[in-house]
Amino acid sequence: MITAENIHLSYGNVHVLKGINLQIEKGEIISIVGASGAGKTTLLHILGTLEKADKGECSINGKLITSLSSNQLSKFRNLEIGFIFQFHNLLVEFTAFENICIPGYISGKNKKEVEQRALELLETLDISNRKDHKPNELSGGEQQRVAIARALINSPSIILADEPSGNLDSDNAKKLHELFIKLNKELNQTFIIVTHNKELANMTNRTLEMVDGKIIS
């Protein structure tokens, strides 16, 4: 489903990624671990089309994303990739329900279908009773569930998560990890998760360890 070949990226004189090669199958849940500065988030951004590699090729579902234009990338990203961040990145002026719907609206899908899908996700993630609350009225765990629902609204091919439990207490982190496994099994959803959390890494199908811009195991 995902193939990266010889991915290199530098910021000025700093060589961040040094020839990354990886293959990920549909339905896998993969963790990427390593010390800060190893290149984990940068790799995630390239797989998510948020950054372009200086060298190498990356394909998702047979589409060579490294050859797409900016407009093509934006459309591809909206439909095929869901993002979950450590700090949720919810829009504070909108309710949980509205935050979830926004990527669906942007995609141009039927408004009623988007909103029905959002209601289903709220139910799946057990936060239906919080749908009309704004982010500052939600707990950290509830905000993260809203962010997950937002990532799933367009039924993307892949979910990319960057330290998703890094801002949660241990109880909410454990619940989030179990939720990822549940979604992976029930929806056959592909996850790539950058994490420092050993418990989460141990729950995934495979763990890729990065050191100094390279995958070493």
C-alpha positions in Angstrom: 0.0 0.0 0.0 2.8 2.4 0.9 6.3 2.3 -0.6 9.2 4.7 0.0 12.5 4.3 -1.8 15.7 6.1 -1.0 14.1 9.1 0.6 16.5 11.9 1.4 15.7 15.3 2.9 18.0 18.1 4.2 17.3 21.4 5.9 20.2 23.6 4.8 23.3 21.7 5.8 21.5 19.3 8.1 20.9 15.9 6.4 17.7 14.8 8.2 16.6 11.7 6.2 19.4 9.5 4.8 18.0 7.0 2.3 14.8 5.7 3.9 13.3 2.6 2.4 10.0 1.0 3.7 7.0 -0.9 2.6 3.6 -1.0 4.5 0.7 -3.3 3.7 -3.0 -2.3 3.9 -4.4 -2.8 7.3 -1.1 -2.8 9.1 -0.5 -0.7 12.2 3.1 0.5 12.4 5.0 2.4 15.0 8.0 4.5 14.4 10.3 5.0 17.4 13.6 6.7 18.1 15.2 9.6 19.9 14.2 13.2 19.3 15.9 14.4 16.2 16.1 11.0 14.5 13.8 12.1 11.7 10.5 10.4 12.7 8.2 13.4 12.3 9.9 14.5 9.1 9.4 11.0 7.6 5.7 11.2 8.6 5.3 14.6 6.9 6.8 13.2 3.7 4.5 10.2 3.8 1.6 12.6 4.5 2.6 14.8 1.5 3.1 17.8 3.9 6.8 18.0 2.7 8.6 16.9 -0.4 11.7 14.8 -0.3 14.9 16.1 -2.0 15.5 12.7 -3.5 13.7 9.4 -3.8 10.1 8.2 -4.5 7.0 7.5 -2.4 3.8 5.9 -3.6 0.5 5.3 -1.8 -2.1 3.0 -3.3 -0.1 2.8 -6.5 0.0 6.6 -7.0 3.4 8.2 -7.1 2.9 11.1 -4.7 6.3 12.6 -5.3 5.3 13.5 -8.8 2.0 15.3 -8.0 1.5 19.0 -8.3 0.6 21.2 -5.2 -3.1 21.2 -6.2 -3.1 17.4 -6.8 -1.3 16.8 -3.5 -3.9 18.9 -1.6 -6.8 16.9 -3.0 -5.0 13.6 -2.5 -4.2 14.5 1.1 -7.8 15.5 1.9 -9.2 12.3 0.6 -6.6 9.7 1.3 -4.7 10.7 4.4 -6.0 11.4 8.0 -3.8 13.2 10.5 -3.8 13.0 14.3 -1.4 15.4 16.1 -0.2 15.5 19.7 -2.0 18.8 20.4 -5.2 18.0 18.5 -5.2 21.1 16.3 -9.0 21.6 16.7 -10.5 24.9 15.6 -11.6 26.6 18.8 -14.5 28.5 17.3 -16.3 25.3 16.1 -18.1 22.5 18.0 -16.8 19.0 18.1 -19.3 18.0 15.4 -18.3 20.9 13.1 -14.6 20.2 13.5 -15.2 16.6 12.4 -17.2 17.7 9.4 -14.8 20.3 8.0 -12.5 17.9 6.0 -15.7 16.3 4.5 -17.1 19.7 3.5 -13.7 20.6 1.9 -13.7 17.4 -0.1 -17.0 18.5 -1.8 -19.0 15.5 -0.6 -22.7 15.7 0.0 -23.4 17.7 3.1 -25.9 15.2 4.6 -23.7 12.3 4.0 -20.7 14.0 5.7 -22.9 14.9 8.7 -24.3 11.4 8.9 -20.8 10.0 8.8 -19.7 12.4 11.6 -22.6 11.3 13.8 -21.6 7.6 13.2 -18.0 8.4 14.2 -19.1 10.3 17.3 -21.0 7.2 18.3 -18.1 4.8 17.5 -15.8 6.9 19.5 -18.3 7.2 22.4 -18.5 11.1 22.4 -22.0 11.6 21.0 -23.0 13.5 24.1 -20.2 16.0 23.5 -20.9 16.8 19.9 -22.1 20.4 20.5 -19.3 21.3 22.8 -16.4 23.5 21.7 -12.8 22.3 22.3 -12.3 24.3 25.5 -15.2 22.5 27.0 -13.7 19.0 26.3 -11.1 17.0 28.2 -7.8 16.2 26.6 -9.0 12.7 25.9 -12.3 13.9 24.4 -10.4 16.4 22.2 -8.2 13.6 20.9 -11.2 11.5 20.0 -12.7 14.4 18.1 -9.4 14.7 16.3 -9.5 11.0 15.4 -13.1 11.3 14.1 -12.0 14.3 12.0 -9.1 12.1 10.6 -11.5 9.3 9.7 -14.4 11.5 8.2 -13.3 11.0 4.5 -12.5 7.2 5.1 -8.8 7.8 4.2 -6.5 5.1 3.1 -4.1 5.8 5.9 -4.0 7.5 9.3 -0.8 9.2 10.3 -0.4 10.0 14.0 2.4 12.1 15.5 2.8 11.4 19.3 -1.0 11.1 19.6 -0.9 10.2 23.3 2.0 12.5 24.2 -0.3 15.2 25.7 -2.6 12.7 27.6 -2.4 11.3 31.1 -1.6 7.6 31.5 -5.3 6.5 31.7 -6.4 8.4 28.6 -3.3 7.3 26.8 -4.1 3.7 27.5 -7.7 4.2 26.2 -6.4 5.9 23.1 -4.0 3.0 22.4 -6.8 0.5 22.8 -9.0 2.6 20.5 -6.3 2.6 17.7 -6.2 -1.2 17.9 -10.0 -1.4 17.8 -10.2 0.9 14.8 -7.5 -1.0 13.0 -9.3 -4.3 13.5 -12.8 -3.2 12.8 -12.2 -0.8 9.9 -9.0 -2.5 8.5 -7.5 1.0 8.9 -3.8 1.4 8.2 -2.0 3.4 10.9 1.5 4.8 11.0 2.3 6.2 14.5 5.3 8.1 15.6 5.6 7.6 19.4 7.9 7.6 22.4 5.4 5.4 24.3 6.8 1.9 24.6 3.4 0.4 25.5 1.8 1.7 22.3 4.8 0.6 20.2 4.5 -2.9 21.6 0.8 -3.1 20.6 1.5 -2.5 16.9 2.1 -5.1 14.2 5.7 -3.8 13.6 8.0 -1.2 15.1 10.5 0.7 12.9 13.4 2.2 14.8 15.0 5.3 13.5 18.5 6.6 14.4 20.2 9.6 12.8 17.9 9.7 9.7 17.9 6.0 9.0 15.7 3.0 9.8 18.0 0.6 11.5 15.4 -2.1 12.5 
